[in-house]
Amino acid sequence: MKEIEETVHDMERPEKEENNNSMLEAASLDGLELILGYKFKDKKLLEEAFTHHSYPNKSFSYERLEYVGDAVLNQLFTTEHFFMYPNLAPGPLTCLRAANVDTEKLARVAVKHGLHQFLRHNIPFLEKRIREFSQAIVDYPLHSYGQIKVPKVLADIVESTVGATFIDDNCSTDTVWKVFKNLLEPMIRLETLKSHPRTALNEVCNKAHMEVRFDDKWEECKSINVFVDGQLAGKGTSASKKEIAYNRAAKDALDNIDETILQLQNQEVDTTENN
């Protein structure tokens, strides 16, 4: 963690907010510390970790702490997985780490523990977006792998809180892991790790020697169709992001792929018999 520590020690602390009305109330700070199970020596760090740059009359935001927290989390998961899976190759280790620190996974942590309730911001419709996200994840207990829209700010405040904790305890990764290990549960482990829907679809079809083609109609009607060997195998829609529609289409195709393969095999049998 030497590089992280050097970066932290080079950081200039922002000037103290002059407007006391914009400070997080002591009760809010106490509530955050209760969730984290950690008492901050420098309460200002915790306040900074929950201040979005859109918040008016502020002299700081969580962005620098988020930057540090992102690096710390990556380092912690790298170490954790390295010793947990001593025979696992770098490729799968990288996939495992990425799944545990990506935007959706960290956003789930924020919602599960109510961290978003302490965020100071001026982001239009954020509460509505968070409610929609909270409802959407019910259908995906561990991870949707790109099938739902995620308010990035939720992941940001988890990373900024990690960064704040790291700095507050003199750059101790041990303290950060002790504080956040339980908060990050359920973690994605090797036995629960899944491939991205589009990756999984390509792998399945390659093994079966079938061609996959995506028909992009998102600009016209917000939908994507997937064809496997010329037959419609799946559909996906999303009014907000094309990438989500692609992922949903791939997942739908995966769910239908066994039936599709069977249909294709039956067609081949019929063709052979007719000949």
Secondary structure, DSSP 4 states (H G I P E B T S, - for coil): -HHHHHHHHHPPPPPPPS-GGGSPPHHHHHHHHHHHT---SSHHHHHHHTB-TTSSS-S--THHHHHHHHHHHHHHHHHHHHHH-TT--HHHHHHHHHHHHSHHHHHHHHHHTTGGGG-B---TTHHHHHHHHHHHGGG-SS--SS-S---HHHHHHHHHHHHHHHHHTTS-HHHHHHHHTTTTPSPP-TTT----HHHHHHHHHHHTT--EEEEEEHHHHSEEEEEETTEEEEEEE-SS-HHHHHHHHHHHHHHHHHHHHHHHHHHHHHHHHH-
